[in-house]
Amino acid sequence: MIFITAKFRIKPEHADDWPQLSQEFTQACRSEEGCLWFDWSRSVDDSTEYVLVEAFRDEQAGAAHVQSAHFTTATQTLPTYLVATPKIINANVPGTDWSELGEMAVAQP
């Protein structure tokens, strides 16, 4: 799978509204056939920073994602709410789902 993590620094006046501002894009991405997940989190240290964790089934799914109309629209509209260009880590990794963190295994009753 293609595993992507990106950090978005939002202008302070738009930080609280980011989930709504990015909602249409988020829902469209989650609806893509090859999208495994597309999840936002807000930093506990910096209220203007959101982290996107996304994964796509394979390179074809990743290519379809960046070639989609909603991706093109997002690249044109969402940067107006950003302080800086997002930072990204993009990697191909084996598998199609999360693995358990064995070092913190929770005993089942």
N, C-alpha and C positions, 0 to 999 in steps of 0.2 A: 504494500500500500504506500501511497504518498502521504506522509505525515507532515503537517505544517503547523508551526506556532508563529504568531505575529503579534507584536506589541504596537498598539495604537495610542498615541498621546492626543487627547481631545482638548480643544479649547475649553478653558474653565467654564465659560458661560454655557457650553453645550454638554458638559460631562454628564450631568444627571439625565439628560435627554437621549444619550447615545443609544440605549436599547431601542427606543422608538424610532430614532433617526435611521438606524441600520436594520430595522425589523423587516422591511420588504426584501432587502437583499438577503438577509439571514434565512427567511422562509423560502425564498427561491433557491438558494444554495442547498438547503436541507431537502428540497424536493428533487434535486438532481438524482438520476438513476445511480450514478457511481459514488455519491456522497455517503460516507460511512458515519460521519458526525461533523457538526459545525457549531461549536459552543463558545460563547463569550463568558469571560469572568472579569470582574473589576478588581484592581489591585487594592490590597488592604493598606499599602504604604503610600500610594499616590492616587487620589480619587479621580485624577484626570487620565489615568492609564487603564486601558482595557486590553486583555489578552485574548486572542482568538486561537482556539485549538481546533483544527480541522483535519479530516483525513478523507482520501479518495481511494477507491478500490485499486486503481492502477494508473499507468501513465495516460491511457486513453481517457479515463474519467477526469483526470487532472487537466488534460488538454481541452476537453469539452467544457469544463468549468471556466477556464480563462477565455474561451471563445464564445461564451454565452452572452446573450443580450443583457441579462441582469448584471453580469460582471462588468461589461462595458459601461453601463449606466452608473454603476457604483464607482468606477474609476473616475467618472466625470463629476459626480455629485458629492460623494462623501469626503474627498480631500478638503472641501471648504470648511469642514468642521474640525480639521486636524491642526495641531501645532507644528508637526514635522512629518516627514515621510515615515510610514511604519517600518519597523525592523522585523525581519523574517528569518526563520530557520525552516528549511525545506529538505526533507530526507526521504529516501526510499527505504522502507523497513519491511521485514517479513511479517506476514500475518494479516488479519483483517479485523482485529479487535484488541481491546486492552488485555494485558496480562495481569495476574495478581502480584502484588508486592509481598512476596513471601516473608520478608523480614518483619512485616507487621501483620502477619496472619491473625485473623480473629477466630477464636475457637467457637465452633457451632455447638449449641446445647444438645 
